[in-house]
Amino acid sequence: MLFSTRMSMKWISVPLLLQMACYFSSGSCGKVLVWPTEYSHWINIKTILDELAHRGHEVVVLASSASILVDPTKSPAIKFEIFPTSLTKVEFEDIFGQMVSRWTYDLPKETLWTYFSLLQEIVLKYSDCIEKLCRDVVLNRKLMTRLQESRFDVVLADAIGPCSELLAQLLNIPLVYTVRASPGYTFEKYGGGLPFPPSYVPVILSELSDKMTFIERVKNMLYLLYFDFWFQTVDLKKWNQFYSEVLGRPTTFYELMRKADMWLIRTYWDFDYPHPLLPNVQYVGGLHCKPAKPLPKEMEQFVQSSGENGIVVFTLGSMVTNMSEERANVIASALAQIPQKVLWRFDGKTPDTLGQNTRLYKWIPQNDLLGHPKTKAFITHCGANGIYEAIYHGIPIVGIPLFADQPDNIARLESKGAAVRLDLRTLSSTDLLGALKRVINDPLYKENAMRLSRIHHDQPMKPLDRAVFWIEFVMRHKGAKHLWPASHDLTWFQYHSLDVIGFLLACVATALFVITKCCLFCCRKFAKTGMKEKRE
């Protein structure tokens, strides 16, 4: 009983101490409401939440009863508001599982039409799921009343999961987005006003670089048109209707999204291609990265046993923990042939071809392993979090992209000479073995990885500090409307100056018409005068 009381007092004291620390700090504390997204998105945003809580802010996460990774017991400094939903956790996990499986194995890259059709089906299914969660929140009167009475200072959300813009509107508080990238950059363009010229900025999911041939620019334009028109006419139609229904007035998804005060984009120029920015857009890629900590004793012993050959780290991320036996055997066979020791995050039947140099783990301290001096290469599914940890520590990559932005992520690193790409569907032991030998034995890959690492570290402010600064900035000033571009108030034809171009063309046409008429008049006058003189 005494032990239980002491433990409960310990958990209570954590947020209390943080709140007390706020009063002795130079800044003022605020209340942050969080609309989270699952898996790697949650892992990333939680880094920001932990830092906000550490600085004394009250952080409340609005999580559904079906949440997968959002676990209140693991974050004593963060408060959780759990709302009931008609979705079960099993159904929620199954939706994500189907999305990953179909995107990984069913999406054909040969024909754009089939690719777009299947992609549309996948995204719509995810969108329907998020809409159901949103309805369960905003139509819950008791919950909304409780949130309004709490008087939050800001809503922080991942833009990839809609609903936060509606919550911010209903609660009448500022909104801060964090996002890696939306499909086709549509949210950033039409919600944030961020320009993405298709002539030199590749559309996300196109897997192109910024150095495009004519045919690649044609492909880029097709991707742009598809995402622009499809999102406008299909997916957003239901959100526009839902938001209008809740607010009791005609509105659109992008209209509410444009009211976001700050966009924190989880990328940086060490990884992304240069393109125009706006003052309310801040790049904070790698905010979750940090120096490596010591490994567990048994793991460290295994790493040290690699000698001069070093180790290879292999993981396919938080959403993929197993694979088919056939594919696992192909991979294990290749890993068994390299002189390095391998630490493989794998949760499945042990492959028959597993070598003595390879150990399987259900979980690995990825950042700490990548920061270990014996690490030679990183085999990854190319999620943004893992990519940035590799950049942070200067580790070359063998990429096996599976879904979402992962093919684009590896395309960017390939163009910078720090990675080799493989396809899981056609992967052979020879392919994987050859790729590993290239990135480990060719010094150019390590040099390029270290160059990206130096660029990443050479910033006037750490990415996490930058993210927290701008969230606090929005709280201090009750928003950041002075940073909004005037384009938010323009229609699409005004934004592209089509009305001005039309007016100028009309002026030119009128001037040409008048000049032509004057010339014809003068010609007739001259002709008549000539004929008259000829008769005389």
VOGU-3710 file (C-alpha; in Angstrom, 3 decimals, decimal comma):
1> mlfstrmsmk> 0,000/0,000/0,000  2,806/2,362/0,970  4,645/1,514/-2,268  1,492/2,238/-4,320  1,027/5,620/-2,617  4,640/6,579/-3,221  4,384/5,600/-6,899  1,193/7,612/-7,399  2,793/10,641/-5,699  5,793/10,248/-8,030
11> wisvplllqm> 3,603/10,358/-11,166  1,620/13,337/-9,848  4,772/15,253/-8,934  6,240/15,181/-12,462  3,752/17,568/-14,135  3,521/19,595/-10,917  7,279/20,183/-10,852  7,257/21,144/-14,519  4,481/23,660/-13,910  6,403/25,119/-10,955
21> acyfssgscg> 9,523/25,388/-13,133  7,554/27,543/-15,542  6,882/30,198/-12,944  10,588/30,552/-12,231  11,566/30,700/-15,906  11,751/33,830/-18,015  8,893/32,732/-20,282  5,206/32,211/-19,560  3,532/28,824/-19,706  0,757/27,972/-22,101
31> kvlvwpteys> -1,730/25,192/-22,744  -1,244/23,107/-25,864  -3,930/20,867/-27,353  -2,561/18,145/-29,638  -4,341/16,297/-32,459  -1,977/13,348/-33,046  -1,360/10,957/-35,938  -0,171/7,384/-35,499  3,133/5,519/-35,901  6,224/7,504/-36,985
41> hwiniktild> 4,199/10,732/-37,050  3,419/10,285/-33,351  7,032/9,400/-32,565  8,153/12,641/-34,208  5,595/15,007/-32,702  6,099/13,473/-29,257  9,647/14,836/-29,306  8,156/18,337/-29,506  5,584/17,561/-26,803  8,235/16,285/-24,395
51> elahrghevv> 10,252/19,468/-24,893  7,174/21,683/-24,414  6,314/19,812/-21,211  9,937/20,086/-20,061  9,675/23,868/-20,453  6,610/23,925/-18,224  3,784/24,055/-20,751  0,647/22,029/-20,133  0,305/19,564/-23,007  -2,962/17,705/-23,588
61> vlassasilv> -3,147/15,020/-26,277  -6,593/14,375/-27,744  -6,423/10,634/-28,430  -9,091/8,140/-29,440  -9,831/4,922/-27,576  -8,547/3,114/-30,707  -5,102/4,764/-30,688  -2,272/2,404/-31,550  0,952/4,006/-30,287  -0,404/6,916/-28,230
71> dptkspaikf> 0,108/5,455/-24,746  -0,720/7,664/-21,703  1,266/5,415/-19,338  4,558/6,150/-21,085  4,378/9,953/-20,862  3,829/11,128/-17,270  4,589/14,774/-18,134  1,851/14,843/-20,817  -1,882/14,747/-20,152  -4,255/12,701/-22,311
81> eifptsltkv> -7,899/13,278/-23,142  -9,179/9,913/-24,376  -12,417/10,140/-26,362  -14,627/7,164/-27,285  -14,884/6,133/-30,921  -16,852/3,553/-32,868  -13,551/2,250/-34,266  -11,768/-0,495/-32,372  -8,005/-0,668/-32,024  -7,959/-3,861/-34,091
91> efedifgqmv> -9,912/-2,173/-36,912  -7,626/0,860/-36,773  -4,489/-1,283/-36,987  -6,038/-3,315/-39,804  -6,697/-0,155/-41,840  -3,052/0,875/-41,545  -1,893/-2,689/-42,217  -3,946/-2,914/-45,415  -2,702/0,503/-46,496  0,944/-0,511/-46,071
101> srwtydlpke> 0,438/-3,909/-47,726  -1,407/-2,557/-50,789  0,953/0,384/-51,225  3,992/-1,877/-50,945  2,966/-4,777/-53,150  -0,036/-3,743/-55,296  0,837/-0,291/-56,622  2,239/-0,685/-60,164  4,739/1,913/-61,343  4,485/1,008/-65,038
111> tlwtyfsllq> 1,083/2,591/-65,804  0,206/5,928/-64,225  -3,554/5,435/-64,595  -3,599/2,149/-62,627  -1,143/3,605/-60,121  -3,327/6,674/-59,516  -6,509/4,573/-59,245  -5,091/2,310/-56,538  -3,441/5,230/-54,751  -6,782/7,020/-54,692
121> eivlkysdci> -8,448/3,962/-53,143  -5,778/3,731/-50,424  -5,865/7,418/-49,498  -9,672/7,561/-49,460  -9,828/4,640/-47,037  -7,426/6,403/-44,672  -9,363/9,662/-45,077  -12,680/7,958/-44,216  -11,102/6,584/-41,043  -9,824/9,995/-39,914
131> eklcrdvvln> -13,199/11,594/-40,705  -14,901/9,081/-38,414  -12,513/10,010/-35,580  -13,114/13,702/-36,240  -16,883/13,266/-36,050  -16,515/11,402/-32,754  -14,690/14,428/-31,331  -16,508/17,500/-32,619  -20,003/15,985/-32,220  -19,237/14,986/-28,620
141> rklmtrlqes> -20,810/17,955/-26,802  -19,476/17,116/-23,343  -15,940/16,774/-24,682  -16,107/19,990/-26,715  -17,502/21,897/-23,726  -14,666/20,587/-21,568  -12,094/21,631/-24,189  -13,599/25,111/-24,487  -13,549/25,568/-20,715  -9,866/24,539/-20,631
151> rfdvvladai> -8,935/27,688/-22,606  -6,060/26,310/-24,648  -3,546/28,692/-26,235  -2,783/26,706/-29,384  -3,631/23,547/-31,312  -0,613/21,527/-32,507  -1,261/18,865/-35,135  0,175/16,830/-37,976  -1,448/18,235/-41,113  -1,615/14,780/-42,706
161> gpcsellaql> -4,527/13,943/-40,355  -7,375/16,451/-40,944  -9,652/17,773/-38,162  -7,253/20,039/-36,230  -8,248/23,047/-38,368  -11,898/22,481/-37,416  -10,991/22,117/-33,734  -8,992/25,352/-33,824  -11,954/27,128/-35,425  -14,471/25,772/-32,898
171> lniplvytvr> -12,207/26,608/-29,946  -11,184/29,951/-31,498  -7,462/29,438/-30,899  -4,330/29,532/-33,122  -3,193/26,480/-35,068  0,346/25,188/-35,684  0,959/22,390/-38,181  3,828/19,938/-38,301  4,132/17,830/-41,457  6,655/15,977/-43,620
181> aspgytfeky> 4,654/16,347/-46,842  1,091/15,861/-48,034  0,339/13,944/-51,275  1,380/16,180/-54,150  2,121/19,013/-51,667  -1,571/19,933/-52,011  -2,040/20,912/-48,347  1,090/23,063/-48,348  0,114/24,771/-51,608  -3,594/25,405/-51,149
191> ggglpfppsy> -3,676/25,469/-47,361  -0,358/27,163/-46,659  0,117/29,197/-49,841  3,578/27,695/-50,349  4,707/27,861/-54,010  6,048/24,707/-55,668  7,009/25,566/-59,293  6,709/22,242/-61,195  9,489/23,222/-63,593  12,148/22,487/-60,955
201> vpvilselsd> 10,369/21,228/-57,805  9,419/17,537/-58,082  5,946/16,662/-56,817  6,028/14,430/-53,763  5,458/10,752/-54,739  6,835/11,405/-58,241  10,296/10,082/-57,180  11,980/12,723/-59,355  14,932/14,980/-58,582  15,124/18,733/-59,155
211> kmtfiervkn> 17,263/18,145/-62,271  14,554/16,944/-64,656  14,643/16,137/-68,352  11,764/17,243/-70,591  10,017/13,857/-70,228  10,452/13,995/-66,444  8,944/17,479/-66,367  5,984/16,107/-68,310  5,637/13,332/-65,707  5,939/15,892/-62,914
221> mlyllyfdfw> 3,170/17,988/-64,468  0,910/14,915/-64,756  1,416/14,175/-61,058  0,709/17,824/-60,230  -2,521/17,911/-62,251  -3,689/14,603/-60,820  -3,237/15,555/-57,181  -4,573/19,081/-57,672  -7,762/18,092/-59,479  -8,406/14,818/-57,667
231> fqtvdlkkwn> -8,000/16,263/-54,175  -10,157/19,249/-55,097  -13,003/17,234/-56,604  -13,031/13,908/-54,754  -11,387/13,692/-51,336  -11,967/17,262/-50,145  -15,604/17,341/-51,205  -16,697/15,297/-48,172  -14,498/17,346/-45,825  -15,949/20,597/-47,188
241> qfysevlgrp> -19,464/19,250/-46,604  -18,614/17,987/-43,106  -16,931/21,232/-42,010  -19,842/23,307/-43,376  -22,304/21,070/-41,516  -20,489/21,469/-38,190  -19,900/25,245/-38,474  -23,388/25,935/-39,813  -22,092/27,963/-42,737  -20,550/27,229/-46,142
251> ttfyelmrka> -16,804/26,710/-45,806  -14,029/24,583/-47,263  -11,207/22,463/-45,907  -8,575/24,767/-47,412  -10,319/27,873/-46,087  -9,836/26,609/-42,536  -6,371/25,278/-43,290  -5,271/28,720/-44,526  -5,903/30,043/-41,003  -2,978/28,008/-39,632
261> dmwlirtywd> -0,494/30,413/-38,060  2,658/28,354/-38,533  3,839/25,391/-40,598  6,713/23,307/-39,211  7,987/21,210/-42,118  9,943/18,136/-41,036  12,724/18,409/-43,596  15,733/20,639/-44,301  18,083/21,649/-47,113  20,498/18,828/-46,291
271> fdyphpllpn> 17,817/16,511/-47,632  15,214/18,474/-49,587  15,526/20,369/-52,871  15,634/24,198/-52,758  12,335/25,975/-53,419  10,601/29,209/-52,306  9,454/29,601/-48,692  7,097/31,888/-46,759  7,742/33,537/-43,364  5,183/31,320/-41,575
281> vqyvgglhck> 6,923/28,162/-42,849  9,882/26,844/-40,869  12,005/23,807/-41,758  12,683/21,628/-38,703  13,889/18,347/-40,232  15,739/16,089/-37,798  14,250/17,677/-34,675  14,080/14,236/-33,047  17,782/13,488/-33,642  20,212/13,493/-30,733
291> pakplpkeme> 23,661/12,184/-29,782  23,926/8,432/-29,323  23,626/6,941/-25,844  25,481/3,805/-24,673  24,015/0,535/-25,907  22,675/-2,198/-23,618  25,565/-4,319/-22,336  24,786/-7,480/-24,336  24,223/-5,497/-27,539  27,446/-3,543/-27,039
301> qfvqssgeng> 29,385/-6,786/-26,653  27,982/-8,071/-29,936  28,850/-4,777/-31,676  32,398/-4,831/-30,308  32,855/-8,410/-31,505  32,645/-7,110/-35,103  36,228/-5,811/-34,879  37,399/-3,587/-37,740  34,613/-4,771/-40,052  31,976/-2,936/-38,038
311> ivvftlgsmv> 28,203/-3,437/-38,076  25,168/-2,988/-40,311  21,838/-1,821/-38,835  18,642/-3,118/-40,449  15,038/-2,090/-39,688  11,844/-1,548/-41,636  10,295/0,870/-39,158  7,427/0,921/-36,682  4,687/-0,126/-39,129  6,455/-3,150/-40,636
321> tnmseeranv> 7,781/-5,726/-38,190  7,642/-8,907/-40,276  7,635/-10,127/-43,858  7,072/-13,298/-45,853  9,357/-16,250/-45,100  10,619/-16,293/-48,683  11,615/-12,624/-48,611  13,182/-12,987/-45,155  15,317/-15,904/-46,366  16,497/-13,917/-49,387
331> iasalaqipq> 17,590/-11,051/-47,130  19,164/-13,298/-44,478  21,160/-15,129/-47,151  22,707/-11,865/-48,367  23,467/-10,629/-44,845  25,219/-13,914/-44,032  27,774/-13,227/-46,784  29,146/-9,901/-45,511  32,024/-9,637/-42,995  30,114/-7,135/-40,851
341> kvlwrfdgkt> 27,922/-8,079/-37,899  24,218/-7,299/-38,480  21,574/-6,131/-36,014  18,171/-6,745/-37,611  14,867/-5,578/-36,153  12,615/-8,481/-37,066  9,486/-9,964/-35,502  8,726/-13,215/-37,268  9,882/-16,750/-37,833  13,677/-17,016/-37,801
351> pdtlgqntrl> 14,889/-17,335/-41,419  16,440/-20,676/-42,336  19,348/-18,877/-44,050  20,219/-16,686/-41,053  23,989/-16,354/-40,691  26,121/-16,451/-37,545  26,895/-12,758/-38,040  23,226/-11,685/-37,778  21,136/-11,194/-34,655  17,386/-10,586/-34,614
361> ykwipqndll> 15,716/-8,118/-32,241  12,061/-7,193/-31,756  13,255/-3,677/-30,953  16,560/-1,857/-31,394  17,809/1,551/-30,172  18,063/2,818/-33,759  19,511/6,269/-33,061  22,112/4,904/-30,639  23,203/2,230/-33,111  23,472/4,705/-35,992
371> ghpktkafit> 25,597/6,943/-33,782  27,944/4,101/-32,827  31,463/4,463/-34,317  31,374/0,886/-35,657  28,270/1,385/-37,816  29,099/1,135/-41,534  25,680/1,120/-43,219  21,965/1,371/-42,554  19,393/-0,809/-44,350  16,059/0,962/-44,006
381> hcgangiyea> 12,541/1,351/-45,403  13,410/5,062/-45,793  10,975/6,587/-43,324  11,720/10,259/-42,693  12,682/9,683/-39,039  15,260/6,993/-39,861  16,584/8,927/-42,848  17,277/11,944/-40,651  18,964/9,900/-37,955  21,275/8,508/-40,651
391> iyhgipivgi> 21,980/12,041/-41,930  22,575/13,279/-38,377  25,209/10,576/-37,770  26,610/10,507/-41,342  25,719/6,890/-42,202  25,279/5,765/-45,854  22,035/3,968/-46,666  20,738/0,946/-48,539  17,105/1,902/-49,061  14,204/-0,519/-49,499
401> plfadqpdni> 11,234/1,902/-49,733  7,803/0,451/-49,057  5,054/3,110/-49,162  4,034/6,775/-48,836  6,936/9,264/-49,064  9,619/6,576/-48,686  10,398/6,186/-52,442  10,803/9,971/-52,638  13,055/9,993/-49,585  15,486/7,494/-51,068
411> arleskgaav> 15,358/9,287/-54,450  16,594/12,443/-52,723  19,447/10,653/-50,975  20,386/8,815/-54,172  20,642/12,125/-56,026  23,008/13,350/-53,307  25,200/10,253/-53,572  24,575/8,932/-50,053  22,382/5,894/-50,778  21,598/2,926/-53,011
421> rldlrtlsst> 18,007/1,929/-53,734  16,501/-1,575/-53,952  12,981/-2,856/-54,681  11,501/-5,255/-52,123  9,257/-6,896/-54,736  12,159/-7,917/-56,975  14,927/-8,061/-54,372  17,456/-10,899/-54,668  20,333/-11,868/-52,391  22,755/-10,743/-55,109
431> dllgalkrvi> 21,114/-7,297/-55,273  21,298/-6,727/-51,533  24,843/-8,059/-51,267  26,026/-5,836/-54,123  24,325/-2,758/-52,650  25,901/-3,335/-49,232  29,371/-3,777/-50,721  28,964/-0,516/-52,677  27,954/1,697/-49,751  30,475/0,101/-47,361
441> ndplykenam> 33,510/-0,220/-49,636  33,113/2,848/-51,875  34,336/5,820/-49,768  32,228/8,278/-51,796  29,023/7,136/-50,070  30,474/7,764/-46,617  31,926/11,097/-47,725  28,587/12,245/-49,122  26,764/11,086/-45,992  29,213/13,031/-43,825
451> rlsrihhdqp> 28,800/16,106/-46,039  25,023/16,013/-45,464  25,675/15,527/-41,747  27,904/18,617/-41,609  25,231/20,683/-43,386  22,607/19,424/-40,943  24,676/20,321/-37,872  25,740/23,725/-39,237  22,585/25,634/-38,283  22,220/28,752/-36,114
461> mkpldravfw> 19,560/26,983/-34,061  18,783/23,326/-33,394  15,660/22,089/-35,229  13,852/21,182/-31,992  14,604/24,586/-30,472  13,342/26,248/-33,664  10,105/24,257/-33,588  9,443/25,032/-29,916  10,364/28,713/-30,375  7,728/29,200/-33,086
471> iefvmrhkga> 5,051/27,342/-31,123  5,769/29,585/-28,136  5,847/32,596/-30,472  2,315/31,789/-31,652  1,166/31,382/-28,038  2,776/34,653/-26,927  1,233/36,686/-29,749  -2,117/34,869/-29,878  -1,357/33,798/-33,431  0,928/34,926/-36,241
481> khlwpashdl> -1,424/36,547/-38,740  1,221/39,152/-39,603  3,165/36,341/-41,285  0,286/35,204/-43,494  0,807/35,823/-47,220  -1,781/38,017/-48,938  -2,375/35,142/-51,363  -4,764/33,676/-48,765  -7,265/36,393/-49,698  -6,994/35,914/-53,462
491> twfqyhsldv> -9,013/33,668/-55,743  -7,113/31,229/-57,957  -7,366/33,470/-61,033  -6,219/36,499/-59,027  -3,301/34,510/-57,586  -2,124/33,612/-61,091  -2,882/37,192/-62,290  -5,232/35,842/-64,941  -7,532/38,853/-64,462  -4,583/41,234/-64,968
501> igfllacvat> -3,333/39,281/-67,992  -6,855/39,292/-69,431  -7,153/43,044/-68,883  -3,781/43,739/-70,506  -4,634/41,484/-73,455  -7,941/43,330/-73,825  -6,057/46,640/-73,805  -3,624/45,401/-76,453  -6,486/44,021/-78,541  -8,372/47,316/-78,253
511> alfvitkccl> -5,276/49,299/-79,207  -4,630/47,023/-82,204  -8,284/47,339/-83,222  -8,161/51,149/-83,026  -4,836/51,324/-84,878  -6,117/48,949/-87,568  -9,307/50,980/-88,016  -7,288/54,216/-88,234  -4,954/52,662/-90,803  -7,884/51,407/-92,880
521> fccrkfaktg> -9,551/54,798/-92,647  -6,384/56,563/-93,767  -5,897/54,068/-96,603  -9,457/54,645/-97,852  -9,045/58,394/-97,522  -5,782/58,260/-99,449  -7,328/56,025/-102,123  -10,283/58,358/-102,600  -7,980/61,395/-102,808  -5,798/59,618/-105,358
531> mkekre> -8,764/58,663/-107,531  -10,089/62,227/-107,374  -6,744/63,682/-108,456  -6,527/61,129/-111,265  -9,951/62,170/-112,660  -8,963/65,831/-112,531
//
